Amino acid sequence: MGATNKRCKFDWNADVRSKEQRQSGVQEVPPEFDGEPATLAWLQKFLKKRTARADSIQQAVPWLWTYDWDLSIDLDDAGVKQLKQAVRYAEAMESSLSAFLTCVKDRLRRLRRTLKDIAPKSYFPLLSDDVLALIFEFASMPYSQATGDEYENKTPSNIAQVSRRFRAVALGLPRIWRYIGINSDVGLIASRSAVAGPILEALVGSTRECRCDEDDEQRCTEIFSFMGRISTISDRITVLRFDLSPEFDEGFFEKMRDAKKLAYLDFPSLNELVLNYENLDMEFRSIHFYRNWSTPSLKVLKIRNVIPEILSSVYGRLTEFSITLDRQRSDTWKFPRIVKLLAPLSSVRTLEIILHGRVMTKSFSCKETATLPKVEYLKTAFPDMLVRTAGEFCAALTMQNLSRWHIEIEPDEKNERLSEWGFGSFFCFPRFFAAGKLDETFAPSHKRFANLKEVDLVIYGDFLRGDCDGLRSVLMIPQTLERLTVTYNAVTEQLRRFELLDCKGKLQTMVKDLDKGFDEELGVGNPHLVLEGSEVELDSPEDLPWML
């Protein structure tokens, strides 16, 4: 017989992570209570409300009633004996009272701890199963709704272990069994949430503790194994997040490159994809292992330190997009590549762009433009970046449907602050080519921001009166603007925040009134200035800057 060819099948469950062992701390020995210490006998005497007994106590310890009793002692042997006796008595009192107080504090701490633990539990029997269900669903919010860097994925299991009633209620709530992490029992969670359809949220990546405790090869094998396990339920995953490091998780990327089975996965219900990369010291094509995946329902794409390679048809379907670049590569990130990435986002309504100046090219120098016709909310943050460079980048974007814009900038204290030269480029200044020639194709601000209603400006630094001059550039915004808010992230006594409210059609006059408002209303204890448009007369049409 000829030898049969055997295919090697990867056992996805072979490397399920072992649970972390909790080290028990040193057991605290509680102090013992002595109910009848000899030195506390005088306390009982103080409780006796009989004049004769009180007088005898006062005679026994006169130094308690008379603070300068020691000065009345005779300077002889008898006086010295009296002082020694008083010192011994006082020391005994102090020692016994200290022990008594220590014991009382210990018992008080224990009583409060038990009360804090028992009191909430006593309320739960009074709550109906429907109310408990609401509480459990709130406590087990999925990763997509959670706040903070780390998500506690063990909450549903912990709830189910409290009592039989809690377990029955928790098992009847398939929506709380939606999160899958690297240490999750994928099959168990999939079965408990089966009746709810495609609601699963998966986080592919290791925890911070895992990265510190395990070697790179073991961690990469575990992540790859987890990826294989969730691939069997890909049709039920709606949120997929990758927290990876191309530097430390290189082994995982290599395994994904060689795993043909995982190269063409189908995620028919995937709504949100998050690519969160750190330590990007190199860029190699294997980090784009997802490029051939089928994601017909994808609407939300959030990326960090990576320019994704995704089917071009996907970009046109997105309604929410977020990009963050804050880690240095072997070379700096280039603005033309980012503008080119944004150009196909024809259906995006919510857009977030966070670019750190230390990882970007210092100057803009970009001819590309992008028109985003459906963006309604825009958040832009440019830490460590020149204001003018950030403004020129924004000037390359046209969003005629934009209604709210959140801007975070970090002015150079020495050179620019909010100078009209720098900050004005966000709204009205034309763009220039690298050669210095005027680009005549720039879109005027009243066309680029035809529906802008709210501007929230956050400045990394303290307030300076000269910032008002730079804010005059917002006069080029159409008179549809209804609210302008400027917040300084550095806490100052002079000014923390000022707002122009109800400023539709009155923006020019209200900006001019800022200096006057600062003189009249600012001061210590009043770091928030608000100007109401209802108190300002309407600007005349001939004063509007775009009509000059």
N, C-alpha and C positions, 0 to 999 in steps of 0.2 A: 504494500500500500504506500502510496505517495504521502508525503507529509502534508497535512492540512494547514492552510494559512489561517492563523488566528489573529483577529484584530484586538488591539489593546484598547480597552474601554476605561476611561477615566472615572474613578469613583468619586463623585462630587461630595459625598458625605464623609469621606475618610479623614478630613482635616477640620472637623467642626471644633471650634475653640473650646477649651476646657474652662470651666468657671473659675473666676479668681477666688483665691483663698483669703478670707478675711482674718487678719491677725487680731487676736483678742488682746486688749490692753491689760495693764496691771490692775488687778482688782483693788478697789478702794476699801479700806477697813474703816467702817463707821465708828466714831467715838462712842464709848459706853457711858451710860448715865448713872450717876451715883445719887440716889434719892436722899441720902442722909449724911452728907459730909459734915464733919464737926465744925468746919469753918463757916458753914451756911446756917448754923443754928440761930445766929443773931437775926437772920431774915425773918424767922418765925416770930421772934420777939418784937420786931418792928410792926408786925401785923396785929399784935395784941393792943387793943385800944384801951389800955388801963394806965392811968397816970403813974401809979407806983412803979409799974414795970418799965414804962418809958423813962422815968427818972433814973432808974437803976441802969438802964442801957446808956443813958447820957453820961452817967458817972463812970461806966466801964470804958467807954470809948469817947472821951470828951473831945478828942482831936477831930471827930467828924462834925461836931457842931461849931467848934471854934477853929478857924483856919490858921490862926497864929498861936495856937496853944503851946507849940514847942518853944516859943520865945518866953513863956512864963515859967519854964522849968528852972529850978535852982541849979547853980553850978557846983554840984557836989556828987558824991557816989549815988545817993538816992535819986537824984535827977537823971543821972546816966542810966540807971536801971529802968526808970520810967520810960525813957526814950527807947531803950532797947526792946522793952516789952511792947511798946506801941508799934515799933517797926515790924516786929515778928507778927503781931496781930494784923497789921495792914498788908504785909506780904502774903499771909495766909488767905486773907479776904480776896486779894487780887488774883491769886492762883486759882482759888475755887471759882471765882466769878468768871475768869477766863475759860476754865474748863466747862463751866455751865453755859456760857455764851457760845462756845464752839459747838457744843452738843445741840443747843437750840437752833443755831444756824444750819447745821447739818440736817436736822429733822425738818426744818422749814423748807429747805431746798428740795428734800425728797417729797414732802407733802405737795408742794407746788407742782413738781414734775408729774406726780401721779394724778393730780387734779387736771392738769393740762392734757394728760393722755386719756383720762376716763371721761371727762366732761363732754368732749365731742362725741364719743361713742354712745353716751346716754341719749343723745339727740337722734341718732340714726333710727332707732325703733319707731320714732314718731313720724318718720318720713315715709311716704309711699314709694313704691317701686319706680314710678314715673319720675319722681323728684330725684331719687338715687341715680336713675339713668342719666338725667341731665348733668348731675355732678360728675359722674364717671366719664361722660363724653367730654366735658370741659377739662378734666384732669388728664385725659389721654389724647389731647389734641395731636394731630399728626404732625410730621416734620414740617410740612409746608406751611403750617400755621403757628408753629412754635417760635419762641423768641430765645435769643442767646446762642452761644457757639455750640453747646452740646445739648442733645435731646435725650431725655430719659425714656428709653424704649421699653423699660421693664414695668412701667406703671400699670398696664392692664393685668399682667400676671400678679403683681403685688396686690392689686385690688381683689383679685379672685381668691387670694389666700387668706383674706381677713376673716371671713365667716362663710357658712353655707349659703346664707341669704345673699351676701355680696357676690359669691361665685355664681349663683343662679342668675342674678341680674346681669352680671358682666358677660356671662356666656350667651345671654339673650340679646346682646348689643354687638352685632357683627362689625359695626363701624369703628369701634374702638380697637379692633384687631386688624389694623391696616398697616402698621409700621413693621418693616423687616430690616433688621440690622445684621451685622456680620456674625453675631452670637445668637441670633434668633433661630427658633425651630421653624423653618420655612413651611414644612408640611402641616404643622399644627396650626399656625396662624392662617394659612391658606384655607384649611378646613373650617375654622371658626368664623371666617369672613365670607365663606362661599356664597351664602344666600344674598349678600349685598352686591354681588357682581364685581365689576372692575373698580376697586377702591384702594388697592395696595400701593404703599409708598416704600421704596427701597433705597437704602443708603449703602453704596458700595465704597468701602474704605475702612481703614482701621481707626480706632479711637486714639487719642493722644497718649493714653497710658500704654496702649499696645505698641505704639511706635517707640516708646522709651524702653519697654521691657523685652521686646522680641527682636531677633536679628532680621535683617531685610529679607533674606530668602524665605524664612518661615512665614513672615507677614505676607509676602507676595503670594505664596502658595495658598494661604488662607483666603485672601481676597479673590484669587482666581477660582478657588473652590466654591466660594459663596456666589460668584458670578454664574457659575455653572448651575447651581441649585435654583437660582431665581429665573434662569432661562426657561425652565420647565413650566413656569407660570407667567410668562411674559405677556400673555393676552389679558391678564388681570391687573397689570401694573399701570397706574396713572401718573405717578411721580417717580422719577429716577434721578438720583443725585450721586455724583462721583466726587469724593474728597480724596484726591491723589497727589502724589509728589513725583513728577517725572525723574527726579534725582534719586530718591530713596526707594521708589516703587518701580524701578526700571524692569525688574524681573516680571512684574505683573503685565506690563505692556508687551514684553517679549512673548509671554505665554498667550496673550490675547492675539498677537500677530500670527502665531502658529496654530491657533485653534480655529480651524475652518468652520466648525460647527457654530461658533459664536460670531462669525463675521457677517452673517446675513440673518440676524434675528428679526422677528416680526413683533412689533409692539402696537397692536391696533388701537389700544385705549390710552396710550401714553399722551398725557396733556402737558406735562412739564418736565423738561430736561435741564439738569444743572451740572455744569462742568467746572469744578472748583479745583484749580491746580496751584500748587505751591512749589517753591524751590526750583524754578524753571531755568536751570543753568544751561540746558541744551534743548534743542527742538528737533525731534526726529519724528518721522511719519507714523511710527507705531502708536503715538499718543492719540491718533485719530481712528481708533479701532471701531468707532460707531458709524463711520462714514456711509456704509452700505445698509444700515438698518432701515427697516420700513416703519415710519412713524406718521401715518396718515392723519392722526388726530392731534398732533403736536401744536400747541398754541403759545406756550411759554418757554423761552430759552434764556437761561442765565449762565454767563460764562465769566471766568476769572483767570487771567493770565494765559489765555489761549485764544487763537483765532480758529474757530472750528471749520472743519471740512464736512459740510452736510450737503445733501442733494439740493440743488438750486430751487426746486419747487417748494421746499420746506419753508424758506425765508418768506415767501409771499403769503403763507398761511398764518404766520405768527401774529399774535395780538399784543404780546408783551415781550420785551427784550431788555436784557441788562448785561452790560459789559464793564468789568473792572480790571484795570491793569495797574498792579502795584508791586510786581516783582521783576527784578532785572533779569534779562536774558543775556546771552553772549553779546548781543547788540541791543541798542535801544529800539523801542517800538516806534513805528513810523506812522505819521498822521494819514498819508494817502491810503494806507492799507485799512485803517479804521473807517475812513469815509467810504471807501469801496465796500466794506462790510455792511455799512448802514444803508447803502443805496437801495438794495432790493426789498427793504422792509416796508412794503407798500400798504400793509394792513395793520401795522403796529399802532396801538392806541396809548400804551404806557411804555415809556423809554427811559432807561437809566444809564448814564455814562459817567464812570469814575476813572479819571486818568491822573496818575501821580507824575508830577513833573520830573522827578529824579529818574524815571524809567522811560520817559518820552524824549524825542528830539527837542532841543531847546526852542527852535523856531518852527513855525507852521510850514511854510514853503510848500503849499499844496494847491494844485489847480483843480482837483476833483471837487465836485459838489454832490449833494444828496437832497432829494426832495421826498419828504415824508408826509404825505397828504392827510393821514388819519391820526397822527399823534395828537393826543389831547393833554396828556400830562408828561412833562419832561423834568427829570432830575439830572443835574450836571454838577460834578464836584471835581475841583482841580487843585488838590493840595500840592504845595511845593512847585507850582507852575506860574510862570509870568502871566499876569492878568491879560496882557495884550495877546500873548500866544493862545490862551484859552478863548479869548474873544474872537480871534480870527478863526479858530476851529468852529465855534458856534455859528459864525457868519457863513460858513460853508453849508449850513443846514437850513432848509426852508420848510417850515411847518405852518401852513396857512390855517390849520384847524386847531392849533395849540391854544389852550385856554388857561393852563397853569404851568408856571415855570419855577422850579426850585434851583437856585444857583449857589454853589459854595466855592469861594475863592480865597486865596491867601496872598494879599498884596505884599509887595516888597517894601518894607518900611523905609528903606533909604531912597528908593527911586520912584515908585509909582503910586502907592496907595490906591485910591480910586480916581486917579487922574482921568480927565476926559479922554486923553489920548489912549489909555488902556481900556477902561471900562466901557467907553463908547463903542468899541468894536463889537460888543455883544449885540448891539441893537441897530446901529445906524451907519457905522463907518464902512466904506467900501473896502474890498479886499485888494491886496496887491500881489502881483507876481513876484517871483524871486528877483527878477531883474529890476524891480522897482516901478514897472509900468502899471498904470491904473487899469484894473479889470472893469471894463465898462459893462460887463454882463451881470454885475451883482444885483441882487434883488433889494429894492428899497424896503425899509423896515415896516412901513405901513402895509406892504403886501406880504412880507414874510411872517408877520404876526398880526394878521387881520382880525383874529378872534381872541387875542390874549386878554385875559381878565384879571389874573392874579400873578404877582411876581414875589417870590420869597427869596431874599438875598441873605446869605450867611457869610460873614467875614471872619476869617481866622485872625483875630487880633483885637486891639482896643479901638475905641472910637476916637476919631479926630475930626475937628470941625471942617477941615478941608475936604472930607468925603462928600460933602454936599455938592461941591463943584462937579465931581465925577458923576453924581446921580442926575445931573441935568441932562445927561445923554438919554435918559429914559423918556425925555420929552418927545423923542422921535417915535415912541411907541404910539400906536393909534389910540384915540381917546376912548376906546372900549375898555381900557384898564380900570378895574374897580377897586383893587387893593394892592398896595405896595408895602412890603414888610422888610425891614433891614434889622438883622440880629447880629450882635458881636459875641463870639463864643468866649472871649475873655471877660471875666466878671469885673466890671468897673463901677465905681460909685457915680460917675458922671452920666453914663448912658449904657444901657444894655440892649435896648431895642426901641425902634420907633416905627410907627405905622401911619400910612395914609389910607384912610377908609372912605368908602363911598366917593371915590375920586373920578368916576366916569365923567368925562368932559371937562374936568377941572384940574387935571394933573399938573399942567404948567403953573397955574397960580399956586397950588399947594406946595410944589417943590420950591418955588420962590419963597414961600412963607416958612420954610424949615428953619432958616437962620433966626428969624424972629421968634419962632417957637422955642428954639434952644435957649435964647436969651431970657425968655419970660418964664419957662416952665421947668427947666432942668435944674438939678441940684442934688445934694446928698439925700438919699432916701426916696428919690423920684427918678429911677433909671429907665422908665418906660414912658415914651412920649407918643401920644396919639393925636392926629389931626383929623377932624371930621369934615368930610366934604359938604355936609349940610350947612356949614358955617361959611362956605366960600362961594362967591358969585361965579357964575358960568363964564369961562373964557370966551372971548370974541373970536370968530373964525379967522380974522386976519392975524391973530396972534399964534395960530397953530403953526409949528415949525415946518411941516411938510408942505404948507401952502405958500411959503415965502418964495 
